[in-house]
Amino acid sequence: MQYKIVYDQPGRLRVRYGPNAFTPEQGYGIAAQLLTYQGIREVNTCAVNGSVLVLYEGSGRAWALQALSALRPQDLPVADPRDGDKLRQIDDHFRGQVIKLAAGHFLRKLLPSPMRMAYTLWRALGYWRAGVQCLCRGKLEVAVLDAASVGAALVQNQWKTASSVMFLLNLSGVLEEYTRQRARTALTQSLTIHVDTVWLVDDGGNECSLPMNQLQVGDCIRVRAGSLIPVDGMVTAGDAMVNESSMTGESMPVHKLEGRAVYAGTVLEEGCLTIRVTALAEQSRIQQIVDLIESSEALKAGAQSKAEHLADAIVPFSFLGALLIGAATRNLTKALSVLMVDYSCAIKLSTPISIISAMREASSRRIMVKGGKYLEAFAEADTIVFDKTGTLTAACPRVEEVLDFTGKGADEMLRVAACIEEHFPHSMARAVTRAAQEKGLYHEEEHAAVEYVVAHGVATALHGQRALIGSHHFIFEDEGVTCTQDQLQQIEQQAKGRSILYLALGDRLAAALFISDPPRPEAKKAIAALRQLGIHRVVMLTGDQEAAARAVCRQLGIDEYRAQVLPADKSALVEAYRAGGHKVIMVGDGINDSPALAAADVSVAMKDASDLAREVADITLLSSDLRELAALRLLSQRMLCRIRQNYRLILGFNSALLVLGIAGWLPPSTTALLHNTSTMAISAGSMRPYLPTGKDSPVLETGKTWKNSVGGLCRPAEKGKV
């Protein structure tokens, strides 16, 4: 296929094949194929003019041109739309509807007067029908007010006014539907099951990694503690506790044994299950839940719910005001001016637009927010609690040294440790397996079923003897492993502030693995920015040793920390802060963080968090940059600020219109036009970006003072104690 390069700048390439070169489905397939190449970050296609936009880095341009040149019309790939494609479809549909409405409204002015009047009357019937239905339900809401406004204009023979009012009401309805679809799609995508690979079990009980898209009904997979169950299925072996809150809302885990059904989107908290697949992800029961999101009130921000209730509550007062003005002045025109101007439309429309705009902007920064109420809570929080490992520290901790006590060599001990750790989604476990791979220490499955003890370690049987790997508390206190004084001295001499994993075989210490876990390079800057944005208390909780925790806090400027903390203790500390009147943000990534994430007012999971942590968290960072927390803080504060500013503007402007209309200085047609125009203008203004684009947003700079959501100044908090 021949194409033309229409734009070519570093990091951005656009080519055009011409109209009808490919279908929308083929465009999605082209994008999916290009994204498999190294260096290509994003691909957008447009079937209308056959264009392909590629965002790349490094060698991505060369790979993109090679792949685009190799496309053949007869065998173009086909794929389903990605999340971003679905959102663009909604945007395109919205733009098309707005253009259609505007064109129709202005073209109808060219029709002869009798035809315009007949068409206006026919359109008015729809509003009257909706108003009557609302009254029949015993409610006096916005639909009745709309019907009365249109009817009053027609009674006064103001056909142009009635037509303009209906046009603006239609446009408001399109905007409201657009925001509803946007919100529904964003929430649906937050529930989508993102699992790339599964552990396939063969007839002999052996495991192998299999891409999720190759899984078929009837296959058996193994799911372990802390992992998301990716499909509907039947348990064929194992014993486990499964958190089904995403399906049932029940917070207590459910006991699952052989013969019990499990569902996609639920989380295996304890134990291990072998599951026979009965339905793939796209056919699972969680899709039924996705369909119910549209009617859910649970995830609306408090500000949005208040706005909707306030909007309906104002309607009776609008009618009462019109009646009083009509009775006092005996002037129908002045009474109509009151009906033509109300506060409810703008309030009801601008608030959800402000919220969905904030959610959309967060998504563009690769921050997934599950609902507007979590943005509101994030803006109002005054305390943030961080987990250390994998959250404040580097995303890729490294095993720097292995101290062997068996005489078999450090490499053999590393190989054994990797064999045990490979099944668990924790940054320390990944560090061990990665170190073994880098040294070429590949291994066969040699151990029995493994048991993951949350925040402690892993236990299994290896060659007939018990094998353990984990923390000092787990190995020496819980399991009673023997350690000589000489071994302790060697470990203390070699530690140098590094984290330590202990490996025990039988009842004796076999090795100590020293892991370097430096803070993320942006962590200090992120914490400073959060303090400037009104976070008064920054706390670090970790199950690591005291020395390692103290070193990290010293580097990052954190003045409160707790070391060797168990999951239940983390949760208790978060609840203690809340009981003291604080609103708490919890940021974590591991299975052991899940109780604390659930206990916080609003919780955040890191990019590489475990399935359980992502399931529990209200917000998920899809990038590994902690500075995005500061960006989200400023974004959420500005969202609340915009909502309050909109309230003030709506109140002030519409009150002025009422006064001018009642005084007779503005006719009803003008007040209606100005009212509806202001509603559209405020709603459009609510869609403005909250933050500058790009990574150089000023929120990431330190040394500045920022206004918070209530207009005060955010100053660094005084040091406090837990």
Secondary structure, DSSP 4 states (H G I P E B T S, - for coil): ---EEEEEETTEEEEE--TTSS-HHHHHHHHHHHTTSTTEEEEEEETTTTEEEEEE-TTHHHHHHHHHHT--GGG-------HHHHHHHHHHHHHHHHHHHHHHHHHGGGS-HHHHHHHHHHHHHHHHHHHHHHHHTT---HHHHHHHHHHHHHHTT-HHHHHHHHHHHHHHHHHHHHHHHHHHHHHHHHHS----EEEEE-TTS-EEEEEGGG--TT-EEEEETTEEP-SEEEEEEEEEEEE-HHHH---S-EEE-TT-EE-TT-EEEEEEEEEEEEE-GGGSTHHHHHHTGGG--TTS-HHHHHHHHHHHHHHHHHHHHHHHHHHHH--HHHHHHHHH--SHHHHHHHHHHHHHHHHHHHHHTTEEES-HHHHHHHHH--EEEEEIIIIIB-SS-EEEEEEESSSS-HHHHHHHHHHHHTT--SHHHHHHHHHHHHTT------B---EEETTTEEEEEETTEEEEEE-HIIIIIIS--B--HHHHHHHHHHHTT-EEEEEEETTEEEEEEEEE-PBPTTHHHHHHHHHHTT--EEEEE-SS-HHHHHHHHHHHT--EEE-S--HHHHHHHHHHHHHTT--EEEEE-SGGGHHHHHHSSEEEE-TT--HHHHHH-SEEESSS-THHHHHHHHHHHHHHHHHHHHHHHHHHHHHHHHHHHHTTSS-HHHHHHHHHHHHHHHHHHTTS-SS-SSTT-GGG-SS---B-TTS-B--PPPP---
